[in-house]
Amino acid sequence: MDLCVTIKGVSFLLQTGLGILGNSVVLLAYAHIIFTEPKLLPVDMILCHLAFANLMLLLTRCVPQTMTVFGLRDLLNDPGCKVVIYAYRIGRALSVCITCMLSVFQAVTIAPAGPRLSRLKPALPSLVLPTFAGLWLLNMAICIAAPFFSMAPRNGTVPAFTLNLGFCHVDFRDNLSYVINGVAVSSRDFVFVALMVGSSGYILLLLHRHSHQVRGIRRSQGGGAETRAAKTVVTLVVLYVVFFGIDNVIWIYMLTVAKVSPVVADMRVFFSSCYASLSPYFIISSNKKVKAKVVCAAEQEHPSADTQESSDR
């Protein structure tokens, strides 16, 4: 195994391992919170769902990608490729949509009360689950073409207008299908990214205007919690936009060529998965509930280790 393949394999392995660990910790922390608290706040529900979408993305894309890099072949047959690619497309789409949803909900939460917002704010908790359902249905519909073009790798050269994912091929068969798929996916992503950037800009404006005790963000405990949550949302949005920009620069390049180099495809996979791997650690470090559960679990484990050590002595 040459140096380039080794570096690529180790990079994917670290990204996949850290991402799965981080998102699993967030999900387990929220599972414990659900059993100990009467209900989750809308922001907590959205963060929990974001961790699930990111975990889904990592399991269906980065895990088989890492196995392929290390030389494992024939991982999936045609039906397996269709299921995995479809699940990956939905997971990736939900990641951007739920991050946008998080940003919009947080902007509405901290916005000064007005005639319209005064009616909308109390209804936010009841809108979370219907919004989740709508995003799932929307993205399942947009990604429905993926299974029809997905297949297990064939021996020989890769046909034109085919995305070579290593473990699977996505064969669009002609330029029109290739471009239509790219435009549909990119258009959806750009719409949701524009919404999250706009709402995050509004959050930053509110944080700047109300840095002292004013209406909407107060210095009381509740206001402080809102401010911390707003800063977490903005950080997640900035993180997503950075990797989204890199991802789409590579994607636009891929749409302009008939045959995509596996190296280019691997670069896009790596950068498009960075958000899913890094975002749970921002959630753990900035969300007091999740952080408290992680610290509590670590403290419970530490005394048990100390007790075992004392008994051995």
HUGIJO-V273234 format. One record per helix or strand. SS is the DSSP state (~ for helix, > for strand). FROM is the first residue (numbers start at 1). TO is the last residue. If there is no record, write none. Layout:
ss/from/to
SS/FROM/TO
SS/FROM/TO
//
This chain:
ss/from/to
~/3/36
~/42/69
~/78/110
~/117/149
>/150/151
>/162/164
>/169/171
~/175/209
~/221/255
>/259/259
~/262/286
~/288/312
//
